[in-house]
Amino acid sequence: MKIKEKELENILVELKQLAAELGAKVRFERGDFQGGYCIVRTDKTIVINKLSSLQRKIITLTSALKELGVNEIYLPPKLREVIEEISETS
């Protein structure tokens, strides 16, 4: 699936909203790491490398959301398609 840059930005926003609905905070930090899901104290947190490409940020966020059980809730078809495709290719 070819997605334009602007669409990628919208997808990232939608994924961040989804993370919030699942009770997870999304943080963009600098550093020498890839990112992913973790629990900080008692808070569900998804940390994403601020320096990563937009596609890498979406892949990282999608992987973390799968760990939070995104497959078990309703998602708009376009978002579900993106998540499933990223899961297949990563």
C-alpha positions in Angstrom: 0.0 0.0 0.0 1.4 3.4 -1.0 0.5 6.1 1.4 1.3 9.8 0.9 3.2 11.8 3.5 0.2 13.8 4.6 -1.8 10.6 5.1 1.0 9.2 7.2 0.8 12.2 9.4 -2.9 11.7 9.8 -2.4 8.0 10.6 0.1 8.8 13.3 -2.4 11.2 14.9 -5.1 8.6 14.8 -2.8 6.0 16.3 -1.8 8.4 19.1 -5.5 8.9 19.8 -6.1 5.2 19.8 -3.2 4.7 22.3 -4.9 7.3 24.6 -8.2 5.5 24.3 -6.4 2.3 25.4 -4.9 4.2 28.4 -1.4 4.6 27.1 0.7 7.7 27.0 2.8 8.2 23.8 6.1 10.0 24.3 8.5 11.1 21.6 12.1 11.2 23.0 15.6 11.6 21.6 18.1 8.8 22.1 19.8 5.8 20.7 16.8 3.4 20.8 14.1 2.1 18.6 11.1 2.5 20.9 8.2 0.4 22.0 5.7 -0.3 24.8 6.6 -0.3 28.4 5.2 0.3 31.9 6.7 3.2 33.8 5.6 2.9 37.4 2.0 2.1 36.8 1.5 4.0 33.6 1.3 2.3 30.2 3.8 4.2 28.0 4.8 4.0 24.4 8.2 5.6 23.7 9.0 6.5 20.2 12.4 7.9 18.9 11.8 11.5 17.9 14.5 11.2 15.3 12.9 8.2 13.5 11.3 8.6 10.1 7.5 9.0 10.0 7.1 5.5 8.8 9.3 4.1 11.6 7.2 6.0 14.2 4.1 4.4 12.8 5.6 0.9 12.8 6.8 1.3 16.4 3.4 2.7 17.5 1.5 0.0 15.7 3.7 -2.8 17.3 3.1 -1.3 20.7 -0.7 -1.0 20.1 -0.8 -4.7 19.2 0.7 -5.5 22.6 -2.0 -3.4 24.2 -4.7 -5.5 22.5 -5.8 -3.3 19.6 -7.0 -6.4 17.7 -9.8 -6.8 20.2 -11.5 -3.4 19.7 -13.3 -1.7 16.9 -11.2 0.4 14.5 -12.1 2.3 11.4 -11.5 0.1 8.4 -8.6 2.3 7.0 -6.8 2.2 10.3 -7.3 -1.6 10.7 -5.9 -2.0 7.2 -2.8 0.0 8.0 -2.2 -1.9 11.2 -2.6 -5.3 9.5 -0.4 -4.4 6.6 2.4 -3.1 8.9 2.1 -6.3 11.0 2.6 -8.4 7.9 5.7 -6.5 6.6 7.5 -5.9 9.9 
